[in-house]
């Protein structure tokens, strides 16, 4: 599966990139394509392209604050998770999301 997402914490210095890396590493380990945009004190890092968003099966938002540009994801399933959960359990979080998306696709 393909996932895009955004990580953002209030300070935007440590947890934002840690969460992004946790999701991307989990994607590699679990066989999914994952690209995460980071929004924080450093501005926007690894900005998502429209083509990446359109090809994604779902959007993961791991943020402790409101994010910029959420309207880009209109029509896509959006899964919101706590930033701390992703930092400490990226693989578990991604596994659960992938299973939920697969189960939903089977129902249609």
C-alpha positions, 0 to 999 in steps of 0.5 A: 500500500501507499501512504502519505502523511504529516507529522507535526508537534508544537515545538517541531524540533524533535518529535516531528522528525522522529515520528516521520522516520518511525513511519517511514522505517515501518513502511520499509519493514512492512512492505508499504510505500510511506512518505511523510511531510514534516511541519514544524519549527523548520518550516515544511520538510519533505513536502508532499507532491499532488501526484503522491497524494493522489496515488496514496491509499490513505493519509496519516496525520500524526500531529499535536496541533493543526496542520497546514494544507489539510484540504489537499487530502479531500476525498482520501481516507484520513487517519489521525493518530497521536504523535507519541504513539507513532514515535514509540510504536510506528510499526504497530500503528502502520500495521493497524492502519494498513489492516483497516484500509485492506478490510475496508477495501474488501467490503466494497 
